[in-house]
Amino acid sequence: MISIILHLILPMFFYTAVTTVLFLTINLGPLEATALSAILVSPVLYYIYSSDQSRRGQPSSPGLNLHGCLIYILIFGASLCVLGNYIVDVLGLTAISESYKEAENNLYSASFPLQLLASGFIIPFAEEIIFRGLGYAALKEKLPFWLSAVLSAALFGLYHGNLPQGVYAVLIGLAVAWLYEVSGTLLAPYLFHVSANFLSLWIVNTERLNSLFYTDRRPVLAAASAVVSAICAIRIYQKNNFKEDVV
């Protein structure tokens, strides 16, 4: 149990502490500090992850074989992004969360290219190592799949520090935990995470996409996204030929 706590808490604390130090000591914005922190801590965290994998008798390097699932993973991430944002909006969470407004300002005050680089590529890599490679994997050694997925997703949600992003992150966290379990590689949840973040950033920063997704037809779009997500999940499951039913 101590090992699980260390795998859950220490990596997140380490990442947050480095981010805070960079933000306070260097003239960087919140997004830049977080991205630089991800670059600095990822090699250390990945080394720990690789050591854990070797101890478990599993490949220490990320598998690059996605079994023909690349397009399904990317579409899965994008469609769940649409569904997750719709759920958050329907619940009215963004209107009641001051901390979300602050986080939104911190993210979208940076230039669009920096948003894509930092939130689109760099930060998801660190988060997948922390919450799936270290957190979920440690839980899965002791607990059933769904309980491990729920706990790691809940921690992922709490990490975001506000209710709207937290609810959205829990949904994404459940999906990527399942994806990691089915695929056996961090590459799959990372690409899912990249796809979801990319679409979210493009919607917010592109007037035409923003007007497309924020219309009266959003319930239909959300329903379609749910169907597409389910189809992608089924195809990913089938293509990985996973023998244990974890769905």
C-alpha positions, 0 to 999 in steps of 0.5 A: 500500500505504501508503494501505491501511495508513493506512485500516486502522490510523489510523482504528482507532487514532484511535477507540481513542485518543479512547476511552482519553482519555475513559475516563481523564480523565472519570468514565465507564464503558468503554461510555459512553466508547466510545459518546461516542468514537463520537459524536465521531470519526464525523463526522471518519471519515465525512468521510474516507469521503465524500472517498474515495468522491468520489475513486472516482467513487462517491456520497459520501453513503450510499444510502438505497435498500435495494431492498426488502431491509430486512426481509431485512437485519434477519433476516439480522443476527439469525439470524447472531447466533444462529449466531455465538454458538452457534459460540462456545459450542460451541468453549468459547471463553468459558470460557477467555478472561479478557479476554472476562469483563472485556469482558462485565462492562464491557458488561453492567454498564451499564443496559439502555437504555444498552446498547441505545443505545450498543452497539445504535445508536451504536457500530455506526455508528463501527465500520461506517465504520472497518471497512467504509467505510474498511478494506474499501473501501480493500482492495477497490481493490487486492485481490479481494473475498474477500481484502478481506473476510477481511482486514477481518473479521480486523482487526475480530475483532482489534479486539475484543481477546478470542478469543470476541468475535474469532471472532464478529466475524470471522463478522459481519465477513465477512457485512457486507463481503459486504453492503456489496459487494452493496448499495453502501451503508453503511446495509445493514451498519449495519442488519445490525450493529444487528440482531445487537447488539440481539438479543444484548443482548435475549437476555442481559438478558431471562430468558425469551429467555435460557432460550429460546436456551440450551436443549438445542434450541440445535443445532436453533436454530443449524441453523435460523439457518444456513438463514434466514441463507442464504435472506436472503443469497440474497434480498438478492443477488437484489433488488440484482440485482448483476451480478458474482458475488461470492458 
